[in-house]
Amino acid sequence: MYGALRAGAAGFLLKDTSPEVLLAGIRTVAAGDALLAPSVTRRLIAEFARFPHAYPVPGSSLKDLTDREREVLLLVARGLSNTDIAEHLHLSHGTVKTHIGRLLSKLRARDRAQLVISAYESGLVSVTIASERHVQPGSGGLL
């Protein structure tokens, strides 16, 4: 998984993923978003927590972000989808995509996985906070 993500994979699902989730994942990646199975996200977070300085992300400073961008980044780091973020913040799906695009640009991140790492590296999110909100498969919490 780590090698695939480093090589530029836009998503990672487990082989026992249901056809419905697989199809939704294909649509997500085709729309330009990244996708990680919730259990993969937990492993990625655990790995990052074990070796926090082993995976530097360029531009992981949050000083140039607006308050709304920080909010969106926090929700991305917690595993919420664009649709979930839009509902949570009472924004349109397009507005969320715009915020995520700006986050990718400002933090010089390649994808959502790197945004999550930036959120952890900057201290915006801690492993304790993230583990308090367990994202269930099929709940709209796909990245």
N, CA, C and O atoms as CSV, one atom per row, in Angstrom:
chain,resi,resn,atom,element,x,y,z
A,1,MET,N,N,0.820,-1.181,0.000
A,1,MET,CA,C,0.000,0.000,0.000
A,1,MET,C,C,0.871,1.254,0.000
A,1,MET,O,O,0.635,2.163,-0.796
A,2,TYR,N,N,1.888,1.321,0.890
A,2,TYR,CA,C,2.712,2.518,0.977
A,2,TYR,C,C,3.458,2.760,-0.338
A,2,TYR,O,O,3.555,3.894,-0.806
A,3,GLY,N,N,3.971,1.704,-0.916
A,3,GLY,CA,C,4.665,1.845,-2.195
A,3,GLY,C,C,3.750,2.344,-3.294
A,3,GLY,O,O,4.146,3.176,-4.110
A,4,ALA,N,N,2.529,1.838,-3.315
A,4,ALA,CA,C,1.560,2.276,-4.322
A,4,ALA,C,C,1.228,3.755,-4.145
A,4,ALA,O,O,1.145,4.496,-5.124
A,5,LEU,N,N,1.040,4.179,-2.911
A,5,LEU,CA,C,0.725,5.590,-2.653
A,5,LEU,C,C,1.905,6.493,-3.010
A,5,LEU,O,O,1.728,7.566,-3.587
A,6,ARG,N,N,3.115,6.042,-2.659
A,6,ARG,CA,C,4.308,6.828,-3.005
A,6,ARG,C,C,4.478,6.933,-4.518
A,6,ARG,O,O,4.974,7.937,-5.029
A,7,ALA,N,N,4.060,5.883,-5.227
A,7,ALA,CA,C,4.189,5.871,-6.683
A,7,ALA,C,C,3.102,6.696,-7.369
A,7,ALA,O,O,3.124,6.866,-8.588
A,8,GLY,N,N,2.151,7.208,-6.582
A,8,GLY,CA,C,1.134,8.079,-7.162
A,8,GLY,C,C,-0.251,7.487,-7.281
A,8,GLY,O,O,-1.110,8.076,-7.937
A,9,ALA,N,N,-0.500,6.332,-6.663
A,9,ALA,CA,C,-1.841,5.750,-6.717
A,9,ALA,C,C,-2.846,6.741,-6.148
A,9,ALA,O,O,-2.567,7.417,-5.158
A,10,ALA,N,N,-4.000,6.823,-6.767
A,10,ALA,CA,C,-5.037,7.758,-6.321
A,10,ALA,C,C,-6.018,7.090,-5.370
A,10,ALA,O,O,-6.880,7.759,-4.800
A,11,GLY,N,N,-5.897,5.789,-5.193
A,11,GLY,CA,C,-6.818,5.110,-4.297
A,11,GLY,C,C,-6.316,3.743,-3.921
A,11,GLY,O,O,-5.424,3.184,-4.560
A,12,PHE,N,N,-6.910,3.211,-2.866
A,12,PHE,CA,C,-6.533,1.881,-2.403
A,12,PHE,C,C,-7.733,1.282,-1.678
A,12,PHE,O,O,-8.164,1.792,-0.644
A,13,LEU,N,N,-8.261,0.206,-2.226
A,13,LEU,CA,C,-9.351,-0.527,-1.592
A,13,LEU,C,C,-8.897,-1.953,-1.343
A,13,LEU,O,O,-7.996,-2.450,-2.019
A,14,LEU,N,N,-9.509,-2.602,-0.392
A,14,LEU,CA,C,-9.185,-3.984,-0.088
A,14,LEU,C,C,-9.868,-4.914,-1.074
A,14,LEU,O,O,-10.881,-4.557,-1.675
A,15,LYS,N,N,-9.310,-6.113,-1.240
A,15,LYS,CA,C,-9.851,-7.019,-2.252
A,15,LYS,C,C,-11.242,-7.547,-1.911
A,15,LYS,O,O,-11.932,-8.059,-2.793
A,16,ASP,N,N,-11.670,-7.435,-0.658
A,16,ASP,CA,C,-13.016,-7.890,-0.308
A,16,ASP,C,C,-14.053,-6.764,-0.382
A,16,ASP,O,O,-15.160,-6.897,0.140
A,17,THR,N,N,-13.690,-5.666,-1.031
A,17,THR,CA,C,-14.599,-4.535,-1.197
A,17,THR,C,C,-15.804,-4.959,-2.018
A,17,THR,O,O,-15.666,-5.658,-3.023
A,18,SER,N,N,-16.980,-4.537,-1.591
A,18,SER,CA,C,-18.210,-4.885,-2.312
A,18,SER,C,C,-18.220,-4.212,-3.681
A,18,SER,O,O,-17.583,-3.176,-3.870
A,19,PRO,N,N,-18.938,-4.794,-4.630
A,19,PRO,CA,C,-19.012,-4.183,-5.966
A,19,PRO,C,C,-19.533,-2.743,-5.928
A,19,PRO,O,O,-19.081,-1.902,-6.705
A,20,GLU,N,N,-20.470,-2.457,-5.036
A,20,GLU,CA,C,-21.029,-1.103,-4.944
A,20,GLU,C,C,-19.964,-0.103,-4.501
A,20,GLU,O,O,-19.845,0.984,-5.065
A,21,VAL,N,N,-19.194,-0.486,-3.484
A,21,VAL,CA,C,-18.136,0.396,-2.978
A,21,VAL,C,C,-17.033,0.543,-4.024
A,21,VAL,O,O,-16.475,1.628,-4.190
A,22,LEU,N,N,-16.717,-0.540,-4.726
A,22,LEU,CA,C,-15.706,-0.494,-5.781
A,22,LEU,C,C,-16.132,0.478,-6.882
A,22,LEU,O,O,-15.332,1.298,-7.335
A,23,LEU,N,N,-17.389,0.385,-7.310
A,23,LEU,CA,C,-17.892,1.278,-8.346
A,23,LEU,C,C,-17.865,2.733,-7.875
A,23,LEU,O,O,-17.472,3.625,-8.626
A,24,ALA,N,N,-18.281,2.967,-6.634
A,24,ALA,CA,C,-18.229,4.329,-6.069
A,24,ALA,C,C,-16.782,4.813,-6.010
A,24,ALA,O,O,-16.507,5.988,-6.254
A,25,GLY,N,N,-15.857,3.910,-5.686
A,25,GLY,CA,C,-14.445,4.264,-5.636
A,25,GLY,C,C,-13.896,4.654,-6.999
A,25,GLY,O,O,-13.128,5.608,-7.121
A,26,ILE,N,N,-14.291,3.918,-8.008
A,26,ILE,CA,C,-13.857,4.243,-9.372
A,26,ILE,C,C,-14.369,5.623,-9.766
A,26,ILE,O,O,-13.641,6.413,-10.367
A,27,ARG,N,N,-15.616,5.908,-9.428
A,27,ARG,CA,C,-16.189,7.229,-9.736
A,27,ARG,C,C,-15.462,8.334,-8.967
A,27,ARG,O,O,-15.218,9.416,-9.501
A,28,THR,N,N,-15.125,8.054,-7.721
A,28,THR,CA,C,-14.416,9.036,-6.894
A,28,THR,C,C,-13.071,9.385,-7.505
A,28,THR,O,O,-12.733,10.561,-7.644
A,29,VAL,N,N,-12.303,8.366,-7.871
A,29,VAL,CA,C,-10.978,8.593,-8.454
A,29,VAL,C,C,-11.108,9.250,-9.824
A,29,VAL,O,O,-10.310,10.121,-10.170
A,30,ALA,N,N,-12.100,8.843,-10.602
A,30,ALA,CA,C,-12.304,9.450,-11.924
A,30,ALA,C,C,-12.658,10.925,-11.812
A,30,ALA,O,O,-12.368,11.707,-12.718
A,31,ALA,N,N,-13.283,11.308,-10.704
A,31,ALA,CA,C,-13.644,12.717,-10.483
A,31,ALA,C,C,-12.456,13.537,-9.983
A,31,ALA,O,O,-12.574,14.745,-9.781
A,32,GLY,N,N,-11.316,12.881,-9.783
A,32,GLY,CA,C,-10.114,13.596,-9.366
A,32,GLY,C,C,-9.823,13.552,-7.883
A,32,GLY,O,O,-8.858,14.165,-7.425
A,33,ASP,N,N,-10.643,12.833,-7.119
A,33,ASP,CA,C,-10.401,12.705,-5.685
A,33,ASP,C,C,-9.580,11.448,-5.419
A,33,ASP,O,O,-9.445,10.585,-6.287
A,34,ALA,N,N,-9.041,11.359,-4.222
A,34,ALA,CA,C,-8.310,10.163,-3.801
A,34,ALA,C,C,-9.238,9.306,-2.958
A,34,ALA,O,O,-10.235,9.798,-2.428
A,35,LEU,N,N,-8.916,8.040,-2.834
A,35,LEU,CA,C,-9.775,7.110,-2.119
A,35,LEU,C,C,-8.934,6.113,-1.347
A,35,LEU,O,O,-8.046,5.471,-1.908
A,36,LEU,N,N,-9.215,5.984,-0.057
A,36,LEU,CA,C,-8.575,4.972,0.773
A,36,LEU,C,C,-9.654,4.270,1.573
A,36,LEU,O,O,-10.547,4.914,2.122
A,37,ALA,N,N,-9.573,2.956,1.640
A,37,ALA,CA,C,-10.492,2.213,2.499
A,37,ALA,C,C,-10.275,2.672,3.937
A,37,ALA,O,O,-9.137,2.935,4.325
A,38,PRO,N,N,-11.337,2.776,4.739
A,38,PRO,CA,C,-11.171,3.242,6.126
A,38,PRO,C,C,-10.113,2.469,6.904
A,38,PRO,O,O,-9.365,3.066,7.678
A,39,SER,N,N,-10.034,1.168,6.718
A,39,SER,CA,C,-9.020,0.400,7.453
A,39,SER,C,C,-7.617,0.759,6.973
A,39,SER,O,O,-6.666,0.709,7.753
A,40,VAL,N,N,-7.478,1.115,5.716
A,40,VAL,CA,C,-6.193,1.548,5.176
A,40,VAL,C,C,-5.820,2.902,5.776
A,40,VAL,O,O,-4.657,3.147,6.095
A,41,THR,N,N,-6.809,3.774,5.927
A,41,THR,CA,C,-6.564,5.081,6.540
A,41,THR,C,C,-6.042,4.892,7.956
A,41,THR,O,O,-5.102,5.570,8.371
A,42,ARG,N,N,-6.651,3.971,8.698
A,42,ARG,CA,C,-6.184,3.711,10.070
A,42,ARG,C,C,-4.748,3.222,10.074
A,42,ARG,O,O,-3.958,3.631,10.924
A,43,ARG,N,N,-4.401,2.355,9.140
A,43,ARG,CA,C,-3.018,1.853,9.061
A,43,ARG,C,C,-2.051,2.977,8.697
A,43,ARG,O,O,-0.956,3.064,9.252
A,44,LEU,N,N,-2.459,3.833,7.767
A,44,LEU,CA,C,-1.627,4.954,7.366
A,44,LEU,C,C,-1.381,5.881,8.553
A,44,LEU,O,O,-0.259,6.341,8.763
A,45,ILE,N,N,-2.420,6.153,9.321
A,45,ILE,CA,C,-2.294,6.999,10.505
A,45,ILE,C,C,-1.385,6.335,11.540
A,45,ILE,O,O,-0.525,6.992,12.127
A,46,ALA,N,N,-1.576,5.049,11.760
A,46,ALA,CA,C,-0.743,4.328,12.729
A,46,ALA,C,C,0.724,4.351,12.309
A,46,ALA,O,O,1.611,4.548,13.140
A,47,GLU,N,N,0.972,4.150,11.036
A,47,GLU,CA,C,2.347,4.173,10.530
A,47,GLU,C,C,2.945,5.561,10.700
A,47,GLU,O,O,4.094,5.699,11.119
A,48,PHE,N,N,2.177,6.579,10.378
A,48,PHE,CA,C,2.664,7.943,10.533
A,48,PHE,C,C,2.958,8.237,11.999
A,48,PHE,O,O,3.966,8.870,12.312
A,49,ALA,N,N,2.095,7.785,12.892
A,49,ALA,CA,C,2.288,8.028,14.326
A,49,ALA,C,C,3.556,7.341,14.837
A,49,ALA,O,O,4.232,7.866,15.721
A,50,ARG,N,N,3.877,6.177,14.288
A,50,ARG,CA,C,5.088,5.467,14.707
A,50,ARG,C,C,6.348,6.187,14.290
A,50,ARG,O,O,7.320,6.235,15.044
A,51,PHE,N,N,6.339,6.748,13.091
A,51,PHE,CA,C,7.519,7.408,12.537
A,51,PHE,C,C,7.126,8.769,11.963
A,51,PHE,O,O,7.147,8.946,10.745
A,52,PRO,N,N,6.769,9.731,12.812
A,52,PRO,CA,C,6.236,10.993,12.303
A,52,PRO,C,C,7.178,11.792,11.419
A,52,PRO,O,O,6.709,12.590,10.608
A,53,HIS,N,N,8.477,11.611,11.541
A,53,HIS,CA,C,9.400,12.393,10.727
A,53,HIS,C,C,9.931,11.618,9.529
A,53,HIS,O,O,10.772,12.121,8.784
A,54,ALA,N,N,9.441,10.389,9.341
A,54,ALA,CA,C,9.918,9.571,8.229
A,54,ALA,C,C,9.218,9.919,6.918
A,54,ALA,O,O,9.684,9.523,5.849
A,55,TYR,N,N,8.097,10.660,6.984
A,55,TYR,CA,C,7.311,10.954,5.794
A,55,TYR,C,C,7.090,12.460,5.660
A,55,TYR,O,O,5.961,12.932,5.794
A,56,PRO,N,N,8.141,13.209,5.401
A,56,PRO,CA,C,7.959,14.655,5.292
A,56,PRO,C,C,7.099,15.022,4.088
A,56,PRO,O,O,7.222,14.430,3.015
A,57,VAL,N,N,6.240,15.992,4.281
A,57,VAL,CA,C,5.404,16.502,3.207
A,57,VAL,C,C,5.793,17.955,2.993
A,57,VAL,O,O,5.732,18.756,3.926
A,58,PRO,N,N,6.194,18.307,1.775
A,58,PRO,CA,C,6.580,19.690,1.540
A,58,PRO,C,C,5.408,20.626,1.813
A,58,PRO,O,O,4.260,20.302,1.508
A,59,GLY,N,N,5.703,21.781,2.387
A,59,GLY,CA,C,4.689,22.797,2.564
A,59,GLY,C,C,3.627,22.449,3.587
A,59,GLY,O,O,2.477,22.860,3.431
A,60,SER,N,N,3.973,21.701,4.637
A,60,SER,CA,C,2.954,21.253,5.582
A,60,SER,C,C,2.579,22.314,6.618
A,60,SER,O,O,1.866,22.006,7.573
A,61,SER,N,N,3.039,23.545,6.452
A,61,SER,CA,C,2.664,24.633,7.347
A,61,SER,C,C,1.250,25.101,7.023
A,61,SER,O,O,0.875,25.211,5.855
A,62,LEU,N,N,0.474,25.375,8.060
A,62,LEU,CA,C,-0.906,25.795,7.862
A,62,LEU,C,C,-1.078,27.305,7.958
A,62,LEU,O,O,-2.207,27.796,7.943
A,63,LYS,N,N,0.006,28.042,8.056
A,63,LYS,CA,C,-0.084,29.488,8.309
A,63,LYS,C,C,-0.828,30.254,7.218
A,63,LYS,O,O,-1.405,31.304,7.502
A,64,ASP,N,N,-0.833,29.765,5.990
A,64,ASP,CA,C,-1.479,30.479,4.889
A,64,ASP,C,C,-2.923,30.058,4.654
A,64,ASP,O,O,-3.557,30.531,3.710
A,65,LEU,N,N,-3.450,29.179,5.493
A,65,LEU,CA,C,-4.817,28.702,5.298
A,65,LEU,C,C,-5.830,29.617,5.973
A,65,LEU,O,O,-5.564,30.202,7.023
A,66,THR,N,N,-6.995,29.726,5.344
A,66,THR,CA,C,-8.102,30.445,5.978
A,66,THR,C,C,-8.711,29.543,7.053
A,66,THR,O,O,-8.434,28.345,7.101
A,67,ASP,N,N,-9.536,30.129,7.905
A,67,ASP,CA,C,-10.211,29.334,8.933
A,67,ASP,C,C,-11.057,28.234,8.294
A,67,ASP,O,O,-11.072,27.104,8.784
A,68,ARG,N,N,-11.761,28.553,7.205
A,68,ARG,CA,C,-12.609,27.564,6.534
A,68,ARG,C,C,-11.758,26.448,5.946
A,68,ARG,O,O,-12.142,25.281,6.018
A,69,GLU,N,N,-10.610,26.783,5.366
A,69,GLU,CA,C,-9.723,25.758,4.814
A,69,GLU,C,C,-9.219,24.840,5.923
A,69,GLU,O,O,-9.093,23.633,5.715
A,70,ARG,N,N,-8.933,25.393,7.085
A,70,ARG,CA,C,-8.516,24.558,8.227
A,70,ARG,C,C,-9.644,23.608,8.621
A,70,ARG,O,O,-9.409,22.434,8.907
A,71,GLU,N,N,-10.870,24.129,8.634
A,71,GLU,CA,C,-12.024,23.286,8.959
A,71,GLU,C,C,-12.148,22.136,7.977
A,71,GLU,O,O,-12.346,20.987,8.372
A,72,VAL,N,N,-12.031,22.452,6.698
A,72,VAL,CA,C,-12.137,21.426,5.657
A,72,VAL,C,C,-11.002,20.422,5.807
A,72,VAL,O,O,-11.230,19.217,5.704
A,73,LEU,N,N,-9.790,20.895,6.049
A,73,LEU,CA,C,-8.648,19.996,6.228
A,73,LEU,C,C,-8.861,19.066,7.414
A,73,LEU,O,O,-8.551,17.878,7.335
A,74,LEU,N,N,-9.376,19.586,8.488
A,74,LEU,CA,C,-9.656,18.770,9.668
A,74,LEU,C,C,-10.642,17.655,9.318
A,74,LEU,O,O,-10.460,16.513,9.739
A,75,LEU,N,N,-11.670,17.976,8.563
A,75,LEU,CA,C,-12.674,16.973,8.194
A,75,LEU,C,C,-12.122,15.963,7.189
A,75,LEU,O,O,-12.477,14.785,7.233
A,76,VAL,N,N,-11.254,16.419,6.285
A,76,VAL,CA,C,-10.585,15.486,5.369
A,76,VAL,C,C,-9.733,14.517,6.185
A,76,VAL,O,O,-9.737,13.313,5.931
A,77,ALA,N,N,-9.004,15.048,7.163
A,77,ALA,CA,C,-8.133,14.209,7.992
A,77,ALA,C,C,-8.925,13.221,8.828
A,77,ALA,O,O,-8.406,12.165,9.192
A,78,ARG,N,N,-10.156,13.540,9.135
A,78,ARG,CA,C,-11.017,12.628,9.895
A,78,ARG,C,C,-11.710,11.605,9.010
A,78,ARG,O,O,-12.453,10.755,9.500
A,79,GLY,N,N,-11.467,11.686,7.697
A,79,GLY,CA,C,-11.969,10.668,6.787
A,79,GLY,C,C,-13.291,10.980,6.126
A,79,GLY,O,O,-13.890,10.088,5.525
A,80,LEU,N,N,-13.772,12.206,6.210
A,80,LEU,CA,C,-15.043,12.536,5.591
A,80,LEU,C,C,-14.881,12.734,4.088
A,80,LEU,O,O,-13.858,13.234,3.622
A,81,SER,N,N,-15.898,12.339,3.345
A,81,SER,CA,C,-15.925,12.542,1.897
A,81,SER,C,C,-16.314,13.991,1.612
A,81,SER,O,O,-16.719,14.720,2.518
A,82,ASN,N,N,-16.190,14.402,0.363
A,82,ASN,CA,C,-16.598,15.753,-0.018
A,82,ASN,C,C,-18.074,15.974,0.297
A,82,ASN,O,O,-18.455,17.041,0.779
A,83,THR,N,N,-18.893,14.983,0.029
A,83,THR,CA,C,-20.325,15.091,0.306
A,83,THR,C,C,-20.577,15.261,1.795
A,83,THR,O,O,-21.390,16.092,2.198
A,84,ASP,N,N,-19.881,14.475,2.616
A,84,ASP,CA,C,-20.031,14.585,4.066
A,84,ASP,C,C,-19.572,15.958,4.563
A,84,ASP,O,O,-20.211,16.560,5.426
A,85,ILE,N,N,-18.470,16.440,4.016
A,85,ILE,CA,C,-17.953,17.755,4.414
A,85,ILE,C,C,-18.960,18.840,4.039
A,85,ILE,O,O,-19.232,19.744,4.829
A,86,ALA,N,N,-19.507,18.744,2.832
A,86,ALA,CA,C,-20.502,19.721,2.383
A,86,ALA,C,C,-21.702,19.748,3.329
A,86,ALA,O,O,-22.172,20.819,3.712
A,87,GLU,N,N,-22.192,18.575,3.699
A,87,GLU,CA,C,-23.332,18.500,4.612
A,87,GLU,C,C,-22.970,19.053,5.989
A,87,GLU,O,O,-23.741,19.805,6.585
A,88,HIS,N,N,-21.799,18.677,6.487
A,88,HIS,CA,C,-21.367,19.092,7.826
A,88,HIS,C,C,-21.202,20.613,7.932
A,88,HIS,O,O,-21.569,21.216,8.941
A,89,LEU,N,N,-20.644,21.227,6.876
A,89,LEU,CA,C,-20.364,22.660,6.900
A,89,LEU,C,C,-21.445,23.489,6.197
A,89,LEU,O,O,-21.340,24.713,6.117
A,90,HIS,N,N,-22.478,22.817,5.693
A,90,HIS,CA,C,-23.571,23.501,4.983
A,90,HIS,C,C,-23.042,24.271,3.778
A,90,HIS,O,O,-23.360,25.442,3.572
A,91,LEU,N,N,-22.224,23.577,2.990
A,91,LEU,CA,C,-21.645,24.135,1.772
A,91,LEU,C,C,-22.082,23.297,0.586
A,91,LEU,O,O,-22.556,22.173,0.756
A,92,SER,N,N,-21.925,23.832,-0.607
A,92,SER,CA,C,-22.192,23.034,-1.799
A,92,SER,C,C,-21.009,22.094,-2.043
A,92,SER,O,O,-19.901,22.330,-1.561
A,93,HIS,N,N,-21.265,21.036,-2.792
A,93,HIS,CA,C,-20.207,20.083,-3.133
A,93,HIS,C,C,-19.091,20.797,-3.898
A,93,HIS,O,O,-17.911,20.530,-3.675
A,94,GLY,N,N,-19.472,21.708,-4.802
A,94,GLY,CA,C,-18.490,22.458,-5.582
A,94,GLY,C,C,-17.599,23.335,-4.718
A,94,GLY,O,O,-16.402,23.460,-4.975
A,95,THR,N,N,-18.184,23.940,-3.695
A,95,THR,CA,C,-17.402,24.780,-2.789
A,95,THR,C,C,-16.384,23.941,-2.029
A,95,THR,O,O,-15.245,24.365,-1.833
A,96,VAL,N,N,-16.795,22.755,-1.603
A,96,VAL,CA,C,-15.867,21.860,-0.907
A,96,VAL,C,C,-14.727,21.480,-1.837
A,96,VAL,O,O,-13.565,21.484,-1.431
A,97,LYS,N,N,-15.051,21.150,-3.087
A,97,LYS,CA,C,-14.002,20.799,-4.049
A,97,LYS,C,C,-13.039,21.968,-4.257
A,97,LYS,O,O,-11.833,21.767,-4.401
A,98,THR,N,N,-13.574,23.182,-4.271
A,98,THR,CA,C,-12.720,24.365,-4.408
A,98,THR,C,C,-11.780,24.486,-3.208
A,98,THR,O,O,-10.586,24.735,-3.372
A,99,HIS,N,N,-12.323,24.308,-2.004
A,99,HIS,CA,C,-11.485,24.383,-0.806
A,99,HIS,C,C,-10.398,23.308,-0.837
A,99,HIS,O,O,-9.247,23.577,-0.491
A,100,ILE,N,N,-10.754,22.115,-1.242
A,100,ILE,CA,C,-9.767,21.030,-1.289
A,100,ILE,C,C,-8.705,21.330,-2.347
A,100,ILE,O,O,-7.523,21.065,-2.128
A,101,GLY,N,N,-9.111,21.873,-3.475
A,101,GLY,CA,C,-8.143,22.270,-4.495
A,101,GLY,C,C,-7.169,23.319,-3.977
A,101,GLY,O,O,-5.972,23.267,-4.260
A,102,ARG,N,N,-7.696,24.268,-3.219
A,102,ARG,CA,C,-6.825,25.295,-2.632
A,102,ARG,C,C,-5.894,24.699,-1.587
A,102,ARG,O,O,-4.728,25.082,-1.491
A,103,LEU,N,N,-6.417,23.759,-0.805
A,103,LEU,CA,C,-5.568,23.082,0.186
A,103,LEU,C,C,-4.430,22.338,-0.504
A,103,LEU,O,O,-3.276,22.428,-0.085
A,104,LEU,N,N,-4.760,21.606,-1.561
A,104,LEU,CA,C,-3.733,20.871,-2.301
A,104,LEU,C,C,-2.659,21.826,-2.813
A,104,LEU,O,O,-1.467,21.530,-2.744
A,105,SER,N,N,-3.089,22.959,-3.320
A,105,SER,CA,C,-2.151,23.934,-3.859
A,105,SER,C,C,-1.319,24.590,-2.752
A,105,SER,O,O,-0.092,24.630,-2.841
A,106,LYS,N,N,-1.972,25.096,-1.726
A,106,LYS,CA,C,-1.262,25.803,-0.658
A,106,LYS,C,C,-0.303,24.903,0.109
A,106,LYS,O,O,0.777,25.334,0.514
A,107,LEU,N,N,-0.703,23.654,0.304
A,107,LEU,CA,C,0.143,22.731,1.064
A,107,LEU,C,C,1.058,21.922,0.148
A,107,LEU,O,O,1.810,21.063,0.606
A,108,ARG,N,N,0.984,22.205,-1.135
A,108,ARG,CA,C,1.788,21.493,-2.139
A,108,ARG,C,C,1.665,19.979,-1.973
A,108,ARG,O,O,2.650,19.241,-2.013
A,109,ALA,N,N,0.427,19.550,-1.786
A,109,ALA,CA,C,0.136,18.129,-1.607
A,109,ALA,C,C,-0.330,17.538,-2.930
A,109,ALA,O,O,-1.004,18.210,-3.711
A,110,ARG,N,N,0.021,16.309,-3.176
A,110,ARG,CA,C,-0.341,15.620,-4.412
A,110,ARG,C,C,-1.773,15.115,-4.362
A,110,ARG,O,O,-2.458,15.066,-5.384
A,111,ASP,N,N,-2.229,14.734,-3.157
A,111,ASP,CA,C,-3.542,14.121,-3.048
A,111,ASP,C,C,-4.049,14.236,-1.617
A,111,ASP,O,O,-3.391,14.829,-0.762
A,112,ARG,N,N,-5.226,13.665,-1.362
A,112,ARG,CA,C,-5.842,13.748,-0.037
A,112,ARG,C,C,-5.002,13.053,1.023
A,112,ARG,O,O,-4.970,13.485,2.175
A,113,ALA,N,N,-4.331,11.993,0.643
A,113,ALA,CA,C,-3.484,11.294,1.619
A,113,ALA,C,C,-2.407,12.244,2.146
A,113,ALA,O,O,-2.127,12.257,3.345
A,114,GLN,N,N,-1.810,13.029,1.268
A,114,GLN,CA,C,-0.802,13.989,1.712
A,114,GLN,C,C,-1.428,15.118,2.527
A,114,GLN,O,O,-0.783,15.662,3.423
A,115,LEU,N,N,-2.679,15.477,2.226
A,115,LEU,CA,C,-3.373,16.468,3.059
A,115,LEU,C,C,-3.538,15.936,4.484
A,115,LEU,O,O,-3.345,16.667,5.456
A,116,VAL,N,N,-3.894,14.663,4.594
A,116,VAL,CA,C,-4.059,14.047,5.917
A,116,VAL,C,C,-2.731,14.087,6.670
A,116,VAL,O,O,-2.690,14.434,7.850
A,117,ILE,N,N,-1.659,13.735,5.991
A,117,ILE,CA,C,-0.341,13.752,6.628
A,117,ILE,C,C,0.003,15.176,7.066
A,117,ILE,O,O,0.539,15.372,8.156
A,118,SER,N,N,-0.298,16.167,6.232
A,118,SER,CA,C,-0.045,17.568,6.597
A,118,SER,C,C,-0.813,17.946,7.850
A,118,SER,O,O,-0.288,18.642,8.719
A,119,ALA,N,N,-2.053,17.491,7.947
A,119,ALA,CA,C,-2.872,17.808,9.127
A,119,ALA,C,C,-2.250,17.229,10.385
A,119,ALA,O,O,-2.269,17.868,11.437
A,120,TYR,N,N,-1.699,16.029,10.287
A,120,TYR,CA,C,-1.057,15.408,11.454
A,120,TYR,C,C,0.277,16.064,11.756
A,120,TYR,O,O,0.580,16.346,12.916
A,121,GLU,N,N,1.086,16.315,10.719
A,121,GLU,CA,C,2.395,16.921,10.941
A,121,GLU,C,C,2.293,18.305,11.560
A,121,GLU,O,O,3.137,18.697,12.366
A,122,SER,N,N,1.269,19.034,11.185
A,122,SER,CA,C,1.112,20.400,11.683
A,122,SER,C,C,0.514,20.444,13.081
A,122,SER,O,O,0.547,21.486,13.736
A,123,GLY,N,N,-0.029,19.331,13.541
A,123,GLY,CA,C,-0.666,19.295,14.851
A,123,GLY,C,C,-2.137,19.648,14.823
A,123,GLY,O,O,-2.780,19.683,15.872
A,124,LEU,N,N,-2.695,19.915,13.626
A,124,LEU,CA,C,-4.123,20.215,13.520
A,124,LEU,C,C,-4.953,19.042,14.015
A,124,LEU,O,O,-6.002,19.231,14.630
A,125,VAL,N,N,-4.480,17.835,13.746
A,125,VAL,CA,C,-5.159,16.608,14.161
A,125,VAL,C,C,-4.152,15.750,14.905
A,125,VAL,O,O,-2.975,15.702,14.548
A,126,SER,N,N,-4.622,15.077,15.938
A,126,SER,CA,C,-3.766,14.125,16.640
A,126,SER,C,C,-4.344,12.734,16.450
A,126,SER,O,O,-5.512,12.586,16.091
A,127,VAL,N,N,-3.533,11.720,16.688
A,127,VAL,CA,C,-3.985,10.345,16.524
A,127,VAL,C,C,-5.164,10.073,17.452
A,127,VAL,O,O,-6.081,9.346,17.068
A,128,THR,N,N,-5.169,10.624,18.643
A,128,THR,CA,C,-6.264,10.431,19.595
A,128,THR,C,C,-7.562,10.982,19.042
A,128,THR,O,O,-8.592,10.311,19.101
A,129,ILE,N,N,-7.532,12.201,18.501
A,129,ILE,CA,C,-8.744,12.805,17.957
A,129,ILE,C,C,-9.266,11.989,16.798
A,129,ILE,O,O,-10.467,11.735,16.710
A,130,ALA,N,N,-8.376,11.572,15.903
A,130,ALA,CA,C,-8.813,10.827,14.725
A,130,ALA,C,C,-9.425,9.497,15.105
A,130,ALA,O,O,-10.396,9.069,14.481
A,131,SER,N,N,-8.887,8.836,16.109
A,131,SER,CA,C,-9.406,7.521,16.467
A,131,SER,C,C,-10.756,7.617,17.167
A,131,SER,O,O,-11.469,6.619,17.272
A,132,GLU,N,N,-11.118,8.812,17.651
A,132,GLU,CA,C,-12.414,8.982,18.292
A,132,GLU,C,C,-13.546,8.909,17.291
A,132,GLU,O,O,-14.668,8.567,17.664
A,133,ARG,N,N,-13.286,9.224,16.016
A,133,ARG,CA,C,-14.309,9.164,14.993
A,133,ARG,C,C,-13.950,8.049,14.032
A,133,ARG,O,O,-13.203,8.249,13.075
A,134,HIS,N,N,-14.488,6.880,14.298
A,134,HIS,CA,C,-14.232,5.723,13.454
A,134,HIS,C,C,-15.156,5.779,12.250
A,134,HIS,O,O,-16.376,5.806,12.413
A,135,VAL,N,N,-14.608,5.798,11.059
A,135,VAL,CA,C,-15.404,5.879,9.844
A,135,VAL,C,C,-15.749,4.471,9.395
A,135,VAL,O,O,-14.862,3.646,9.176
A,136,GLN,N,N,-17.013,4.205,9.261
A,136,GLN,CA,C,-17.486,2.892,8.849
A,136,GLN,C,C,-17.560,2.803,7.333
A,136,GLN,O,O,-17.935,3.780,6.686
A,137,PRO,N,N,-17.210,1.652,6.740
A,137,PRO,CA,C,-17.368,1.483,5.296
A,137,PRO,C,C,-18.825,1.690,4.918
A,137,PRO,O,O,-19.738,1.234,5.605
A,138,GLY,N,N,-19.020,2.395,3.801
A,138,GLY,CA,C,-20.370,2.632,3.314
A,138,GLY,C,C,-21.072,3.779,3.992
A,138,GLY,O,O,-22.224,4.063,3.665
A,139,SER,N,N,-20.416,4.461,4.938
A,139,SER,CA,C,-21.068,5.554,5.643
A,139,SER,C,C,-20.807,6.890,4.979
A,139,SER,O,O,-21.161,7.932,5.530
A,140,GLY,N,N,-20.196,6.878,3.808
A,140,GLY,CA,C,-19.867,8.130,3.168
A,140,GLY,C,C,-18.559,8.700,3.662
A,140,GLY,O,O,-18.239,9.855,3.378
A,141,GLY,N,N,-17.795,7.910,4.397
A,141,GLY,CA,C,-16.557,8.403,4.971
A,141,GLY,C,C,-15.337,8.041,4.154
A,141,GLY,O,O,-14.226,8.042,4.682
A,142,LEU,N,N,-15.508,7.734,2.892
A,142,LEU,CA,C,-14.361,7.397,2.071
A,142,LEU,C,C,-13.606,8.655,1.722
A,142,LEU,O,O,-14.199,9.712,1.507
A,143,LEU,N,N,-12.280,8.534,1.665
A,143,LEU,CA,C,-11.460,9.686,1.296
A,143,LEU,C,C,-11.415,9.823,-0.195
A,143,LEU,O,O,-10.771,10.737,-0.711
